[in-house]
Amino acid sequence: MRAWSVVRPGPVAGDPLRLVERPLPVPGPDELLVRVRACGVCRTDLHVTEGDLPVRRAGVTPGHEVVGEVAGAGPGVRGHALGDRVGVAWLRRTDGVCAYCARGAENLCPNSEYTGWDADGGYAGYTTVPAAFAYPLPGALDDVAAAPLLCAGIIGFRALRRTSLPPGGRLGLYGFGGSAHLCAQVALAEGATVHVVTREPAARELALGLGAASACDLLGRPPEPLDAAILFAPAGELVPVALRALDRGGVLALAGIHLTDVPTLHYESELFYEKELRSVTSNTRADGREFLTLAARYGVRATTHAYPLSEAPRALRDLKGGRFDGAAVLVNDLPEAGPAGTRARGRTTGA
């Protein structure tokens, strides 16, 4: 198969990705082999490619918003049939036995592994995933619409819950890309008033179109105090800005895996009156299942821009340059492996 490989992490303008030939991956005993149909483009892919995140796997294939179909499986897998449509997300595996997993906080597992960072992801013809971490996908959403839900949607949902937003509360969203515009739809459906702060004019238009009460640029400020806010932009300098916009007792959640340094905070104006600052670390599978259920109930839809998978570097450059609103999705146009090659690498067993 063909796959994109981060040959040397660095700025996307310098082409750190290379299209390479690789053998079809062999699923482990508890894993599925998945033929990639579409893969969302997440800002975390940009951090992996540019080296903002430390290298976990040399030459890794990015991509963790994968929509695909089961093409094979290891001998220990039950309940999946060839052709089943599944989603592959960021959280790939946990140890299941540590204190964090035991208390339902598997997102904090110190031995957790991640798709497109610890293991090759979806910027390829095929990928693998532990069967227990694959999400069954409803048929109502097409591949392109479903892909951003698998990370942008799930992480935004966890960030929303981390804010402890009260019913009917006032929520601020700083940055309005793939994750924020899905999070906003859940918050609006649950009765929140949403205010958006973003540098991109197209993103402000999208926010207002989705029902946000206001949308301003980074020099502006929400028109009323906020009960909660989420920082989606990876810009630490916005932390004090968002904290100053909070009402007493408000919570700011930091949604990204990477954030530039936070400036010195002024206690009286930015933290006093029991304001809280909370980070967000990955998600649990329970978060993913709950979000996908609510997304179907509320009619959450991603604003998407399709790119051929063969043009993945262009999609990452456009993401960094803010050249689209919503989310980019790579549609697999890479040459297929033959059916015999696909089946020879694994097998599936029915329920």
NULO-813326 format. One record per residue (C-alpha): residue in one letter; x, y, z. Coordinates in pm, whole numbers, plus 32768, in hexadecimal, padded with zeros to 4 digits. Example, Ala and Ser with C-alpha at 12.3 -4.5 7.8 and 13.67 -1.06 7.14 Angstrom:
BEGIN
a84CE7E3E830C/s85577F9682CA/
This chain:
BEGIN
m800080008000/r8060816F7FF7/a806F82448130/w80E1839E8198/s820B83978283/v829B84AE835D/v83FF848082E3/r848A85AB839F/p83A5867E847E/g83AA87EB841D/p82D88909838F/v81D4888C8296/a8254898B819B/g839088BA818C/d82DF8774812E/p83288699825D/l8233859381D6/r829A849780CE/l81BD83A08013/v825B82498041/e821780DC7FE7/r81D87FF3810C/p81607E8E813A/l7FF57E69819A/p7FEA7E7D8319/v7FB47D3783D4/p7EAA7D5284E6/g7F0E7CD7863F/p7E477BC586EE/d7D477CBF8774/e7D4E7DB28650/l7C897E048518/l7D207E4C83C6/v7C647F7A833E/r7C5A7FF281D6/v7C5B816C81ED/r7B40821D8137/a7B6C837981CD/c7C41841D82D8/g7C08856C837E/v7D2286698399/c7D5686CA8505/r7E3687D88595/t7EE386C3865A/d7F558633850A/l7FF9878384CE/h80A587758623/v8126861485D9/t819E8675847F/e824987B784E8/g82EB8723861E/d822587E68725/l81E5869187BF/p831485B28803/v834F84938711/r82B8834F8798/r82E082808659/a83E282D98552/g8346831083FC/v81E682FA8489/t80B4831583AB/p7FCF8422843F/g7E54841D844B/h7D5E83BF855D/e7C06841C84D9/v7BE682E78400/v7AAC8264835D/g7AE4811382BD/e7A6A7FB3828D/v7ADF7E748330/a7BC77DB88241/g7C517CB58332/a7C8D7C6884A1/g7D687BB08596/p7D027A588619/g7C847AE08767/v7B847BCF86D3/r7A107B8786E5/g78E07C4D8678/h79677CF0853B/a79237C8683D6/l79D57CDE8293/g794C7E25820D/d78CF7EAE835B/r78FD80268369/v79C680988496/g7A6981D1851D/v7BCF81E4859C/a7C1582FE8693/w7D3B839A8751/l7D3882B58882/r7DBE816A87FF/r7E0380958930/t7E1E80A08AAC/d7EA57F9D8BA1/g7D4E7F698C45/v7DE97F168D97/c7E7F80588E21/a7DD781268F31/y7D59821F8E2F/c7CB881188D52/a7C2080728E85/r7B6E81B48EE8/g7AEC81FC8D8A/a7BF882FD8D2E/e7CA282388C19/n7CFD837F8B6E/l7E0283AB8C82/c7E98824E8C5C/p801782768C66/n803881588B6C/s7F3B81DD8A71/e7F8981D988FC/y7F0982BD87EB/t7EB28290867C/g7F9483528595/w8096838F86A7/d80F38243874B/a806E81758628/d803381BA84B8/g7EEB82688471/g7DFE82B58356/y7ECB837A8259/a7EF1822E81A6/g7E33812680E6/y7E0D8049821B/t7E3D80618391/t7E047F8684C2/v7D497FC18607/p7D057EEF873F/a7BA27E74870E/a7B3C7EEF8869/f7B9A80528803/a7AE3805A86B4/y7996811286A3/p7873808085DD/l77F0819584FA/p768381CE84A0/g762C81D08332/a757C8321833F/l76C283E58318/d779F83C381E7/d791583898210/v797D84F581EC/a7875857082E3/a78CA846283E2/a7A46848A83E7/p7A6485D184B0/l797D854B85BD/l7A8484498621/c7B77853F86BE/a7B0E86A78688/g79B2864D86FD/i7A128569881C/i7B22864C88AA/g7A44877F888C/f793486C38946/r7A1F86618A60/a7A9987CA8A77/l7930883E8A90/r78EC874F8BAD/r7A2F87BB8C59/t79A7891F8C71/s788388B48D4F/l77AE89A68C87/p766589DD8D46/p751789A88C92/g74D28AD38BB5/g76318B588BF7/r77058C4D8B33/l78238BA28A7C/g794B8C4289CE/l7A0F8B8D88C0/y7B6B8C0F886D/g7BCA8B918716/f7ABF8B048631/g7B4989E9855E/g7AEA887C8534/s7AB9882E86A5/a7A1889738717/h790A897A860D/l7897881E8674/c78A9887187E7/a77D689A887A6/q76C088D9870D/v76A887FA8841/a76AD8926892C/l75A189DC8864/a74C788A48856/e74DF888E89D1/g746C89F58A01/a75B28AB68A29/t75F68C1589AB/v77368C0488DE/h782D8D1E889B/v79518CE887AC/v7AA38D96879C/t7B778D44866A/r7C638DF5857C/e7BCB8D5D8440/p7AAB8E1C8398/a7A238CDD82F5/a7A1E8C308447/r795E8D5284DE/e785D8D3783C7/l783F8BC18402/a780E8BF78578/l76F58CF08544/g76568C0C8443/l76518AEE853E/g75A08BC8863F/a76B18C71870D/a76378DAB87BE/s77738E688760/a78BB8E3D86A8/c79E08F2C86C0/d7B518F358669/l7C6D8F0D8761/l7C65907F87B8/g7AFA90678820/r7A4E8FE18955/p79078F238988/p77E8901389D2/e77998F748B23/p785A8EBD8C37/l788C8D498BF2/d78318C258CD4/a79308B518C1B/a7A238B5E8AF9/i7AEF8A6E8A27/l7C3B8AC78988/f7C608A058842/a7D738ADC87AB/p7ED08A5E880F/a7F2E8BBD8881/g7F918BE089ED/e7F798D5C89D9/l7DFE8D3789C2/v7DE38C918B19/p7DE08DD98BDE/v7CFB8E738AD8/a7BFB8D5D8B09/l7C1E8D618C84/r7BD08ED58C8F/a7A8F8E938BCD/l7A108D988CD2/d79098DEF8DD3/r79458D978F3F/g79688C1F8F6A/g799F8BEC8DF6/v7A748AD28D62/l7B678ADF8C3E/a7BB789908B9A/l7CEB89698ABD/a7C8C887C89A5/g7DD4884B88EA/i7EE9874D8917/h7FE9886088CE/l7FEA89C7894F/t80ED8AD78935/d816B8B678A7E/v806B8C178B58/p80CD8D768BC9/t80DC8DD68D36/l7F7A8DEB8DC0/h7EF98F118E8A/y7E508E768FB6/e7D498F7E9003/s7CC78FB58EA1/e7CF88E588E11/l7CDB8D518F25/f7C348DE99055/y7AC48DAA90A2/e7AF48C339082/k7B358C298F10/e7BC88ADB8EA0/l7CBA8A6E8D92/r7C9A89018D21/s7D5888378C1F/v7CC6872C8B3E/t7D8485E88B04/s7D08850D89E9/n7BBB84628A2A/t7B26831E8AA5/r7A6A822C89C7/a793582838A94/d796183EF8A23/g796F837988BC/r783982A288D5/e777283B28987/f77D884BC888F/l778283E7875D/t762D839D87F5/l75EA850E883D/a766F857786E9/a756C84988643/r74598517872D/y74AD868786FE/g74FC8672858C/v766386E885BA/r770787158469/a78698772840F/t78B08880830E/t79A787C48236/h7A9B87FF811B/a7B0886C68061/y7C6D86937FE5/p7CFA85627F32/l7DD18493801F/s7EE784B57F1C/e7EEB862A7F72/a7F07860980ED/p802A87038107/r7F55880F805F/a7E3C87D38157/l7F2C87FE827B/r7FBA893D81E5/d7E5A89C681B7/l7E038969831E/k7F328A2483A2/g7EE58B4E82C4/g7D788B5F8330/r7D068B3B81CA/f7BBF8A868216/d7AAE8A8E831A/g7A35895283C6/a7B0188198382/a7BCB87808266/v7B9C8611820E/l7C81853A8138/v7BCB844F804B/n7C93831B7FF1/d7D0583217E88/l7E4182537EBB/p7E6F81137DEF/e7DBE7FE57E87/a7E5B7E9F7EF5/g7DBD7D737E4C/p7CAB7CAD7EFE/a7D8C7B7E7F26/g7E967C507FD1/t7D927CE780B7/r7D027B9E812C/a7E517AF38154/r7EBA7BE0826A/g7DA47B91835E/r7C4F7AFB838A/t7B097B658423/t7A147AA184F3/g78A67AEB8512/a77E87B2F8652/
